[in-house]
Amino acid sequence: MSKFLKTMLFWVLIFPILATAISILISYFRGAPIEASSYLSNLLGFAVGGIVIGFVMYNVQKLKEEK
């Protein structure tokens, strides 16, 4: 698997799922009602942010290897 694919998979799939899970856990411990529809926007927002961050992190890694 290429480095680009590994980096993008982490930032587009793993990061948003972990961030959303942490958000759900915090809401659970605060006693707030948990509905999947209320966290879908968070998941999608983190995924879109992950696309940008993944691309930037890939280019940073590539620049470090060139030096």
C-alpha positions as CSV (number, residue, x, y, z in Angstrom):
1,M,0.0,0.0,0.0
2,S,1.4,3.4,-0.9
3,K,2.3,6.0,1.7
4,F,-0.3,8.4,0.2
5,L,-3.1,5.8,0.6
6,K,-2.0,5.0,4.2
7,T,-1.9,8.6,5.2
8,M,-5.2,9.5,3.6
9,L,-7.0,6.4,5.1
10,F,-5.8,7.4,8.5
11,W,-6.9,11.0,8.3
12,V,-10.2,10.3,6.4
13,L,-11.4,7.2,8.2
14,I,-9.6,6.6,11.5
15,F,-9.3,10.2,12.8
16,P,-13.0,11.1,12.2
17,I,-14.2,7.9,13.8
18,L,-12.0,8.4,16.9
19,A,-12.9,12.1,17.3
20,T,-16.6,11.3,17.0
21,A,-16.3,8.4,19.4
22,I,-14.6,10.7,22.0
23,S,-17.4,13.3,21.5
24,I,-20.0,10.6,22.0
25,L,-18.3,9.4,25.2
26,I,-18.1,12.9,26.6
27,S,-21.8,13.4,25.9
28,Y,-22.6,10.0,27.5
29,F,-20.7,10.9,30.7
30,R,-22.4,14.3,30.9
31,G,-25.7,12.6,30.7
32,A,-26.8,14.1,27.4
33,P,-29.1,12.1,25.1
34,I,-27.1,10.3,22.3
35,E,-28.7,10.2,18.8
36,A,-26.8,9.0,15.8
37,S,-28.2,11.8,13.6
38,S,-26.8,14.5,15.9
39,Y,-23.2,13.1,15.5
40,L,-23.4,12.5,11.8
41,S,-22.5,16.1,11.0
42,N,-19.5,15.9,13.3
43,L,-18.3,12.7,11.6
44,L,-18.7,14.2,8.1
45,G,-17.0,17.5,9.2
46,F,-14.0,15.6,10.6
47,A,-13.8,13.5,7.4
48,V,-13.7,16.6,5.2
49,G,-11.1,18.1,7.5
50,G,-9.2,14.8,7.4
51,I,-9.0,15.1,3.6
52,V,-7.2,18.4,3.9
53,I,-5.0,17.4,6.8
54,G,-4.1,14.0,5.1
55,F,-3.0,15.8,2.0
56,V,-0.9,18.3,4.0
57,M,0.6,15.5,6.1
58,Y,1.5,13.5,3.1
59,N,3.3,16.4,1.5
60,V,5.1,17.2,4.8
61,Q,6.3,13.5,5.0
62,K,7.4,13.7,1.3
63,L,9.4,16.9,1.9
64,K,11.1,15.4,5.0
65,E,12.2,12.4,2.9
66,E,13.7,14.6,0.2
67,K,16.0,16.4,2.7
